[in-house]
C-alpha cells in the first residue's frame, strides 16, 4: 500500500502516519487521543501485543482535558514498533507452519459463536 508517497505495510501504519502528521503545537485534546487509540485498537484487533500496548496506553493516558503531544508521539512510536514486530512474528510463523496448520487450510472449520441474547 502506498500512502502519502510512503510504502505502508498495513492500515495501522497508515493510521499512525496520519496521526503523527496531524500533531501540531504542544497539546492535543484528550478525547481526540482516546478516539485515535480506539481507532488503532480496532485496526489491529488481530495483533495481541499491539492490543495490549494500546490498552495500557488508554489506562495511562495523562491529563483531564489535554495530553502533551510529546507523550502522544512517543505512544505512536511504541504502537508502530509493537505492531511491526507482531506482524513480522506472524509472518514468520505462517511461513514455517505446515499447510494443514495455516489459517483457512485446515480440515475442520472454526466453530461459529452463538449470538448472545
N, C-alpha and C positions, 0 to 999 in steps of 0.2 A: 504494500500500500504506500502511495506517495502522498504526503500531507505537507502543505506549505513548502514544497521543494525538498523535503526530507523523506528518506525511506523509513517508514514506520512499520514495525512488525505486528502491531496489534491495535485494537481500539483503545486499550488502556494507555498505550504510549501516545496515541493521538490526543486523547483527553489531557494527559499530563502536559504535553506541549502547548495545547490551547490554554490550559490553566496557568502555566508558567508565563506565557506571553501576556496574559490579561492582568498580571500583578503590576500595580503602579503605586508609588508612594510607600509609606511606612506601615499603613494599617489596612486591613480588609474587614468587611462586616462578618461577624461570627456566623450568622445564618447562611451567608453565601458559602463560607468554608464548609459548613456542615452539608449543604446541598452538594457541593463538589465532591466531598468524601463519600456521600451516599451514591452519587453517580458513578464514581470509581468502583465502589463496592459492588454495584450491580454489574458493571462491565467485566469484573474479574471474578465472578462468582465461582468459577471452576478452579481458581488458584488459591488453595487453602492458606498458604503462607502469606499471600498478599491480603487476604481477608482478615487474617489475624492482625497484621500491621495496621490496617485501616480501622479495625475495631478498637485497637489500643489507642490510636490517634484520636478517635472520636471520644474515648474516655478521658484522654489527657488534654483535650482542647482547652487552651488557656482563654482567659478573658470572659467578660459577661456580654459585651456587645461588639467588641472588636478583637482582632487577632493580629499580632505582629507579622508582617509579611516575611520577615526572616524565618520565623517558625514555620510558616506555610511553605516556603520554598524548600526548607530542609525536609519537611514532611513529604513533599512531592518527589524529592530525590530518593528518599527511603522507599517510597512506594514503587517508583520506577525500577530501582535496583532489585528489590524483592521480587517484583513481577518478572523481570528478565531472568533472574536466576531460577525462578519456578518454572518458567517456560522452557529454559534450557534443560532442566532436570526432567521435565515431562517428555520433551523430545527425545532425550537420551533413553528414557525408559521405554518409550514406544518403539524406538529403533532396535532395542535389544530384546524386546518381548517376543515370544513366538507368536505366529499369526493367530493361533487359537486364543491368545490372551489379549490381543489388541481389541480396542473398542469396535463394536459393530461386526466382528468376525467370529464371535463365539457361537456355539451351537444353540444355546438357550437364550432367549431374550430376557432382558431385565424385567422383574415384576413391576407392574404399574401400581402406583399408590392409589388407594381409595380416597375419594374426596371426603373430607371431614364435614360432617353436618352440624 
